[in-house]
Structure formats: C-alpha cells, structure tokens
C-alpha cells in the first residue's frame, strides 16, 4: 500500500507501482573468477557499474585462495559486454595490518563529481572487528581522476562506522543520500534491511537514520529474508531501487534471491512493485540467486548487474546481468561468442554459448564475423539447438547456416532465425581441415 505522505502524487505512485517490465536474461555469466594464482581466483561479486564517455566500467570485489576481498574493474563498449578485466587490478586493495579495512574492501559505488574527479564509497572491515552478535562493517571513501584510478583513500576513513554494505549514493539538492544494507545479519546470515544516511558532503559528517527505508516481506513472502546491498537511483523526482530479495538458507551461499523493484517519492518510504519479483530466479536456467544488484539505465532498457549463483555449481559466484525492457517494440543486441581463433576442424562447445531466452522474443538476427586465412578452403557452419528448460538441449539442430569461405578476408553475415522453444544456443564449426579461423564474433539481435 502507498504510504500516506501528503506530498505524494497518487496518480504517479499508482503508475510506478504497476509499471510494466519485460525481462530478458543476459548472456550469463558475463565475468568469472581469474585463473589459479590470480587475486580473484576464488570468488567474485558484483559492485557498481558506470559509464564514462563511450566506456562502461563494471566494478566487483574478488577474493583469492590467499587473500580476502579487494576491488577490481572490467571495461566494455556495451552494457552486455564482452567485458575485459583491467590489467592493473585490483584497483583498490585492503589496508595495512592494524588498519580498519585490513580484512577486506568491497561493495564499491562510484559517483562522478566533475570530469576529473570520481568518488568511491566502499565497505571494509578489520579482522579484529568481531562485534557480537554482528561484525561491524565501516564505510570508506576514495577519490580518483579517472574510473580506473589511481584511487586514493580519504585520510579521515572510515567516514561512517558500522553502516553495513554500501549499495548506492545519490545527490539530491545539496545533500548526499547513501543507501546500505544495514544492519547486516538482522534478518538472516549476511542479509538485512536497506537503511539510509545523509550528508552535506561526500566525506561527511554522515547522519544514519534509525528506521530502514525497505524492510523484508512478511513471513512466507518471496523476500521475507531481507536483502543484499541494492543501488538506488534518482530521476525525475523519483527514487528507484532494484534489489535482491532473499528466501533464506542456513548456509549464506545457498540463499535464494530474485530481483524486486521499489520506488519512493521522498527517499524514505519505498513502495514495492505489485508484480514482484520482477526477475524470478527460476526464469533463468540453473540460476539459484541474483545478489548485490546494481542497476544501469539506458532507455528503453534497464541493465541489472548482480552476483550470480547456480543451482548445479555449489558455492560458485560469478557476475551476471538481467535486462528489463520498459517499452515495446524493442531491439537488443546481445554478444554470444568471442574467440581469438577457432582451430582447424574445431568447434565451439554448447557450454561456450549463453542461453538465449525466447519467451518475449519474436525475431532473432544472428550476426557472425570472422577472418579467414589466405589459404583457407572451408567456411564456418552454425548449428542452432533448442531447449525447453535451458539446461538440456535437443540433440537435433533446429537450423543450420553456412558462412562462405573468402580466403584472406574478414567476412560478416547475418541470418534470420525464428525462435523455437523457450531457450536456444549455438555451436560454431570450422569445416576447414587445414586453416584456423581468427577473430570469431557472434551476436544475436533480439526483437519483439
């Protein structure tokens, strides 16, 4: 029910409470842990995403077998990727022994103040900070002249003590509003409500408000276990929050999360969408949870970046993305495969291609690009396979396309494909037994 706040526009509130969202799963996973020995070889989790000029920056915190969470970033020319990890990762490391953020740093949120100054708020903890019953997580601030850094920690850190996991910061008028998951663990292992703090300046002083702005659902509802951190944005007088809502499990990494939407006209009283969850986890093949949700809006699409956990892969955590279309008709270009080379007589595996959901799609254009060797004599073959559940795919192809061989040239070709079943994948085969193919790229253009 809409809170009884006198200044609220009841017509606008009613429209927001039932605004339509069309869910399109992204080409998941979009980012995975690094190779053995890398700083992020064990686990990665989502943080913020921003665009600067023509580049998108996706921040994440990762941990290795030897060290706890540090902050890294990946870049892309499109919100769906492909994403490339920054070679100088991590861009923000944990503190020195004895410092407040020595145990780990994570949960980054980035805000550009001007063209040459960027703010990063992040969460951190010391290994000695084991307050009972809930560990204290503090908030720090770092600044940089560029999204890639170098990032310099503020000398007055931590700027807020015991204020959980950073979700997002918006500046409205002359005040900053920070929305964090706090208190951590209040509703279940590592989960809690969303709370707000305000300040006249990025470094503070920050005032934490006592009452949460978003509370867990009633017992039995899909989000009765609370939330992981969630980004809040402010546009045209409305605060928008896309969040991971939890059905709890005693083991934190087994918690089930779908994505919900809530809005507010005052930044304090948030109303949940009537059709929540707007992104149910069981609509995506093998997905167990969408956690740490961070939104990026590029009309008519809303991109929801998140930590992705699986039904079949235990405690693995990767990065994923879900797309919401806010109007019809729409056309969305999605990357499916990117290979530097495809061996002679070689073929991609079915697992190399993310599933394409056909639920809201009426037309598909497949675009392939590759570079043939001067001595090449055979072309590429595209095999399309269909699935009802997105996990088990038919052994028979629903379509086969051939890409002609033009020796020594880069070839681009587009095919029209009618959606078949609920999900589809592609396999690319090099029919040449003597020459490899280079710079293979495969995209799907999805339309309703």
N, C-alpha and C positions, 0 to 999 in steps of 0.2 A: 504494500500500500504506500502511496506517495506521502512523505512526511508533511504534516500540516505546518508549512512555513509560509507566512503571508505573502512574501515577495515572489513566490514561485509562480511561473506561468503554467497554469494547469493544462492548457492545450499542448504546449511544448513537452511537458512532463509525460503526458499520455502518449505522444508520438514517440518519444525516446524509449518508453517502457516496452513498446512493441515494435520498434524499428526492425525491418527485415534484414537478415544476414544470410548470404548464400555461402556455404562452407565448401572450400576447395582444398584438399590436402596438398601440401607442398612436396617437393622432390626429396623426401627424407631418407636418411639423415643428411643434413647439409654440412655438418662438420663432425669429425670424430677425433678421439684422442691421438696423440702423436705416437711415433714408433718407440720401441723399447729404449729407454735411456733418455727420452725427451722429458722436459719439465712438466708436460701434460700427458704422460703416457698411461696414467691410471684412470682418470675421470675428467670430464669437462661438464660445466653447467652454464646456463645462459645468463648474460647480463644485458646491457643496453645495446641499442642499435641507433646510429645517427647517420645522416647524410651530410657531406661537406663537398660543395661543388658537384662533381659528377661521380664521386666515390662514396660507397656505403661502408660503414665501419661497424662490425659486429664484435662486441666485447664479451668476454667469457672468463670465468675463473676455472683453472685447471690444477690438478694435483698429480704428483708422480709417486712412484713407489718409495721415494726417498724424502719427499718434501710435501708439505700441505699446500693449500690453495694460494695461487698467485694469479695475477690478471694478465690476460693476453688479448689480442685483437686480430680479426681477419678482415679482409677487404674484398669488395666485389663491385662490378659496374651495374648490377641489377639486384634488387632485394632477394631474388631467389638464387643468386649465385651464377656460376660457381664461385665459391669462397676460397681465398688464399690466405693462409696464416702469415702474419708479419714475421719476417726473418729475425727480427730483434726481440721477439717475445722471450720472457714476459715483459710487458711494458711497465708494470708496477709490481715490485716484489714485496715480500713480507719484511717486517722490521728487524732490527738487530736484536740479539738476546737482551732481554730485560725491557724492551720497548713494548708499548701497548698492543701493537699489531704483529708481534713476533710469531705468533702461532699461524696466522693466515691473514690474507686480504682477499676480498671478493665483493660481489654484488655491486658492480660499478654502475653509476649513472652519469652521463656526460651532458653538459649544457654549454653552448657557445655564448660567450658574453659579447665578443666582437670578433673580427676576422683573425685576430692573432692571440686570443685568449680563450681557453677552454677550462671549464671546471669539471672535476670528477669527485663525486661523493662516493664513498665506499665503506664497507663494513670490515671490521677487524677484531681480533681477539688475541690475548696473550695466553700462553699455555698455563700460566699461573692463575688466570682468572676463571675460577671454577665455583662461582657463587652458587649457593644452594637455595632452591632446587633447580634454578635455571641459570646457565652460564651467562655472563654479561657480554654483549656484543656492542662495541662502540662504533661511532661514525667518524671517519676521517675525511679530509679534503686534500685534493692535489690539483695543481694547475699545470697547463702546458701551452706552448704556442701553436700546437698542431695536434690533430686527433691521434697521431702516432707517438706523440711526445716530443722531447723528453718530459716526463711527468715529475713534478717537484712536490713533495709532501709539505703541507702547511706547518709552520713551526709551532702552532698552538694545538695541534692534534693531540687527542681526539677532540673534535669540536662539539660532539654530543656524546655523553656517556650513557651506556645502557639503553640504546634505542634500536636494537634489532638489526634486521636485514634491510638495506636500502632498496627501495623499489623505484621511486621516481621523484623528481623535483620540478615544480612549475613556479614561474614567477607571474603573479597576478597583481597588477598595480605596483606598489612599492614593497611588496613582501614576497618572500620565498616560502613555498609550501612543500614539505618533504613528507612523502607517504611511505611508511615502512611496515614490514611485518613485525609487530611488537605487541605484547611480549612473546618472544619465541618460546614455543612449547606450552603455551597457555591452553591450547585445545588438543594437543597431541604431540608426539615426538617431532620436533623441529617445525611445527605448524602453529599458527596463531591468528589473531585478527589483524586488520590493517589500521594503523594509527597515524596521526599527523603531528608534525611540529612546524612552527613558523618562525621566520627571522627576517629582519630588515636587510641582512647582508649574507653572502654565501658562507662566511666563516662564523656567523652568529652575532649576538647571542641567540640561541635557539630555545624556543619555549615548546615543550612537549605537552600536548593536550591530553587530559586524563581519559576521555571517552574515545573508544575506537570509532572510526568512520565506517567500517564494514565488519560485521560480525558473522560468525559461522551460522549456517542454516539450522533449522530445528532438527531434533533427533530424527533420523530416517531420511532426511533430505540429502541430495547429492553432494552438498558442500558442508555437511554437519561437522567435519573435522577441522575446518579452518582453511588457511591459505598459506602458500609460499609467497614470496615478495611479488608485487604487481606494480607495473608502471601506470602512472596517472598522467593524462594529458589535458590541456585546457584549450578549447577552441570555441569561438563564437559564444562565449559566456557559459559554456557547459564543461564540466569536468567529466572525463571519460576514463573508466577503469576496466581493463581486460585482465582477468585473474585466473589462476589455477585453484580450483576448489577441490578439497580432498575428501575422499572416503578413506578413513584411516586404517592402518595396519600396525600391529605392534612393532614391526621392523620398518623403519623410516623409508628405506628404498623400495619397499613393497606397497607403499601408499598409492592409492589410485586417484588420479587427478584428471578432471576435464576442465574446459575453459568456459568461464562465465563473463558476462558483461554487466556493469553497473554504471549509473550516471548520477551526477549531482549538479544542482544549480548554485550551491553555496560552498561547495568543497568540504562539507561536513556531513550532510545527510545524503547517503548514497542509496539509490533505488535499484534493485536487481531486475534484470530483464525478465519478462514473463515467460520466455521460452528457454531459459537457462536449463542445462548448459548449452550454449550456442555452438560449442565444438565438443561433442561427446567423444571420449577416448575410444569407444568401441566402434566408431565410424572409420577409424584408421587402422589398417591391417597391422596386427601384432603390437599395437600401442597399449601400454599399461598406464602411462601418466604423462601429462603436459604440465611441467612445473616451471617456476620462475618466469612468468610470462611478461614479455616486453613488446609493446605494440609500435608499429610504424605505419603512418597513414600516407597513402598516395592515391587519392581518389581516382577511380571508384573502388580501390582495394585497400583493405587493412591487413597488414602483414603481422602475424603474431609469432614472434620468435620465442622459443622455450627450450627447457631441458626435456629430452625425450627418453623415457624409459620403456622397456619392452616386456611383453608377456613371456617370450621364449628365451630371453637372454639374461636372466638373473638380475644382477645389480648393475649392469652396464648403463651408463648415462652418456648420451650424445646430444648434439644440438639439432633441433628440428624447427619447422615453420609451418603454420597453417595460414591459409588465405581466406579472407572474407570479402566477397563482392557485395557492394551496397546498392547496386542497381543493375537492371537489365536494359539492353544487351551488354555483354562484356566480352573481351578478348584478353586472354592471359598467356604470355609466353613463358614456358617452363623448360629449363635445362634438364636433359635426361642422361646424357653421357658425354664425357670429355676424356679422350685418351690421346697421349702424345704419339702413340703408334699402335698398330694392330698387326701382329705377326703374320707371316705367310701362312695361308690356310688356317688362320686363327679365327676365334670367335669370342665375343664377349659372353659372360655368364649371365644367366637370368637374374642373379642376385645383384649384378652391376647396375641394373636399371631400377630406379624407384617406381613404385606402382602409380599409374595414372588412374585417378578416380573418375568414373564416367557418370556418376549419379546426377550431376547437374549439367552435363556436357552433351551438346547435340552435334557438334562438329569438331574434328581434330585435323590439324595440319601438321604433318611430320616433315621437318626440315633437317637435312643432313649435309654436312660439309666435310671434305677430306682432300688430302693431297696425294696424288698417285706418283709413284716413282717413274723416271723416264723409260725404264724397261718394263713397266707393268703391262700385263696382258689380260688380267681378270679384274672384274669390278666387285662391288660390295652387294651383299644381299641382306635385306631387312626382314626379319621374321617377327610377326606380331602374335602374341599369345594372350588369352583371356582367362579371367578368374572370377568366381562368384564371391569368394571371401578375401581375395587379395593375398592369400598365403599359398594356396595350392592352385597351380596354373595348369591349364589344359596342355596335353602333350601335342595336340594337333594345332597348327597355325590357323589363325582366322584370316590372315592376309600375309602375302609375301610381295616385297617390292625389290626391284633390281636397280642398282646405280651403275650406269655405264662407265666403262674404263676409258679415261682420256690420259694417256701416258704423259707424265711431266706437267700435268695441270692440276689446279685446285678446282674441284667440282662441287657445285651446290645444286641441290634438287629438293623439291617439295612435293609431297604426296598427300592426297586427301584420304582420310580414314574415318569410317563410320564407327561410333562407339559400339562395343559388343560386351555384354556382361557388365559387372559392377567395376571391375578393375582390368587394366591392360598393362603389359610390359613388352619390351622389345629386345631382340637379340640381333647383333650385327656380325655378319660373317664376311671374312676376306676370302674370296674364291681364288685368288692368285696364289699359286704354289711356289712362286719364286721371289716375289717382292712384297715387302710390308707396306702398309698404308700409314701415312702420318697425319697428325693434326685432325683427328676424328672428333667431330662435334655433332651432337644430335639434340634437337629441340622439338617440343610439341607446342603448338599454338591451340589453346583450348577456348572454345566459344560456346555460348548457349544458343 
